[in-house]
């Protein structure tokens, strides 16, 4: 399996988690954000070789924890 670059993987996880945090209903960009969340989920799955976004995030965290990128350890937990 190809290994994704830690910086790219970290960005995907951070953006996905940001979109998945509960926010107020009726946001003006909610539809656009939903599509972006779907795109991020797909990118995470492809990057980690998984088919479920939950498993993709877990795998991404594990890969980031194993990398030697100091910034990656902050997202791994």
NORWOFEN-V19741 format. One record per residue. N is the residue number from 1. PHI is phi as a letter, one per 20 degrees, with the letter a starting at -180 (* if undefined). BURIAL is b if it has 16 or more other ideal C-beta (glycine too) atoms within 10 Angstrom, else e. Layout:
n | phi | burial
N | PHI | BURIAL
N | PHI | BURIAL
This chain:
n | phi | burial
1 | * | e
2 | f | e
3 | d | e
4 | f | b
5 | f | e
6 | g | b
7 | f | e
8 | f | e
9 | f | b
10 | f | b
11 | f | e
12 | f | b
13 | f | b
14 | f | e
15 | f | b
16 | f | b
17 | f | e
18 | f | e
19 | f | e
20 | e | e
21 | f | e
22 | f | e
23 | c | e
24 | f | e
25 | f | e
26 | m | e
27 | f | e
28 | f | e
29 | e | e
30 | g | e
31 | f | e
32 | f | e
33 | f | e
34 | f | e
35 | f | e
36 | f | e
37 | f | b
38 | f | e
39 | f | e
40 | f | b
41 | f | b
42 | f | e
43 | f | b
44 | f | b
45 | f | b
46 | f | e
47 | f | b
48 | d | b
49 | m | e
50 | d | b
51 | d | e
52 | c | e
53 | f | b
54 | f | e
55 | f | e
56 | f | b
57 | f | b
58 | f | e
59 | f | b
60 | f | b
61 | f | b
62 | f | e
63 | f | b
64 | f | b
65 | f | e
66 | e | e
67 | f | b
68 | e | e
69 | e | b
70 | g | e
71 | f | e
72 | f | b
73 | f | e
74 | f | e
75 | e | b
76 | f | b
77 | d | e
